[in-house]
Amino acid sequence: MIDNLTIIEKNAGSRLVRTISIFGLTESEIAVELTQFKHLFPQLKLEVESKFPEIRVKLYTGKQNIDELKDSSDDAVQWICRKLGKHVYSDIGQ
């Protein structure tokens, strides 16, 4: 099920935009909820990272100037928070 997410390889061209911390869902459940992400936000990529007992959803871009993506990344974070609801306990990476 995790294949439904766009997973980005960490490389020199990728820049972390935001991290969202999740508690109480499995990676598979997150994948189901975020299936439409890559269609809605094609300029951003997702990485799902397990750090027991939480899961972190990280947003990356390949663009060098992340300031250009501020509105888009804010919209993406709000969309993820709506989709995952009460399971989001931080959208600032803590």
DODRENTI-77880 format. One record per residue (C-alpha): residue number from 0; z negated, x, y negated. Coordinates in pm, 1 decimal, always signed. Each point is the difference from the previous one (the first is absolute). Layout:
<nodes>
<NUM <Z X Y>>
...
</nodes>
This chain:
<nodes>
<0 <+0.0 +0.0 +0.0>>
<1 <-61.5 +289.0 -237.7>>
<2 <+377.5 +58.7 -0.1>>
<3 <+35.0 -294.3 -241.2>>
<4 <-141.6 +219.0 -277.0>>
<5 <+195.9 +260.2 -185.5>>
<6 <-177.2 +323.3 +81.3>>
<7 <+81.1 +293.1 -224.2>>
<8 <-14.8 +357.9 +111.6>>
<9 <-215.8 +211.5 -225.2>>
<10 <+218.4 +260.2 -161.0>>
<11 <+30.0 +182.9 -327.4>>
<12 <+214.3 -277.6 -151.0>>
<13 <-251.2 -278.3 +65.4>>
<14 <-265.1 -90.4 -254.5>>
<15 <-305.1 -213.7 +64.5>>
<16 <-7.3 -296.6 -236.0>>
<17 <-300.5 -207.4 +115.1>>
<18 <-243.8 -38.9 +288.8>>
<19 <-142.9 -333.6 +114.7>>
<20 <-302.1 -4.1 +231.7>>
<21 <-19.2 -273.2 +264.0>>
<22 <-283.1 -103.1 +231.8>>
<23 <+5.7 -252.3 +283.4>>
<24 <+366.8 +4.4 +99.7>>
<25 <+185.5 +203.1 +258.9>>
<26 <+312.1 +201.4 -74.6>>
<27 <+204.4 -259.3 +187.5>>
<28 <-140.6 -284.5 -208.2>>
<29 <+76.4 +191.6 -319.4>>
<30 <+356.2 +63.1 +124.5>>
<31 <+54.6 -371.6 +54.4>>
<32 <-131.0 -89.9 -345.6>>
<33 <+203.1 +266.9 -180.3>>
<34 <+330.0 -44.3 +183.5>>
<35 <+189.1 -102.5 -316.4>>
<36 <-125.7 +295.0 -208.1>>
<37 <+307.1 +221.0 +38.8>>
<38 <+226.8 -285.0 -111.8>>
<39 <-211.3 -89.2 -303.1>>
<40 <-76.3 +356.2 -112.7>>
<41 <+282.0 +226.6 +124.8>>
<42 <-92.1 +279.5 -242.7>>
<43 <-342.1 +37.5 +167.1>>
<44 <-93.7 +99.7 +353.2>>
<45 <-312.6 -79.3 +201.4>>
<46 <-219.6 +216.1 +214.8>>
<47 <-282.1 -148.5 +204.0>>
<48 <-283.8 +241.2 +70.0>>
<49 <-301.1 -72.6 +220.2>>
<50 <-329.2 +149.6 -115.9>>
<51 <-255.6 -179.2 +215.1>>
<52 <-132.2 -252.2 -85.1>>
<53 <+258.3 -63.5 -270.7>>
<54 <+374.9 +6.2 -25.4>>
<55 <+173.3 +134.3 -307.4>>
<56 <+336.8 -127.1 -113.8>>
<57 <+163.4 +267.5 -213.7>>
<58 <+297.5 -53.9 -226.6>>
<59 <+242.0 +287.7 -52.6>>
<60 <+314.6 +56.1 -198.7>>
<61 <+269.7 +261.5 +16.5>>
<62 <+54.2 -19.1 -374.9>>
<63 <-125.8 +288.7 -205.1>>
<64 <-110.2 -211.2 -296.9>>
<65 <-251.1 -252.2 +132.1>>
<66 <-53.5 -136.5 -351.6>>
<67 <+332.1 -181.2 +45.2>>
<68 <-152.0 -185.3 +295.5>>
<69 <-326.1 -115.0 -162.8>>
<70 <+91.8 -368.9 -25.6>>
<71 <+159.0 -3.5 +342.4>>
<72 <-294.0 +175.3 +165.5>>
<73 <-246.1 -234.5 -172.6>>
<74 <+200.7 -297.8 +128.6>>
<75 <+5.3 +151.3 +350.0>>
<76 <-377.5 +50.9 -0.2>>
<77 <-58.7 -358.3 -115.5>>
<78 <+235.1 -128.2 +270.2>>
<79 <-178.4 +202.2 +270.8>>
<80 <-339.6 -121.0 -124.2>>
<81 <+118.8 -362.9 +16.7>>
<82 <+139.8 +49.7 +350.8>>
<83 <-309.7 +173.5 +139.3>>
<84 <-250.0 -206.6 -199.2>>
<85 <-369.6 +50.0 +60.7>>
<86 <+66.9 +306.1 +216.1>>
<87 <+85.9 +211.1 -305.2>>
<88 <-309.9 +165.4 -136.7>>
<89 <+162.9 +249.7 -232.2>>
<90 <+340.0 +31.7 -161.0>>
<91 <-82.9 +324.4 -179.8>>
<92 <-32.7 +219.1 +305.9>>
<93 <-375.4 -16.1 +51.1>>
</nodes>
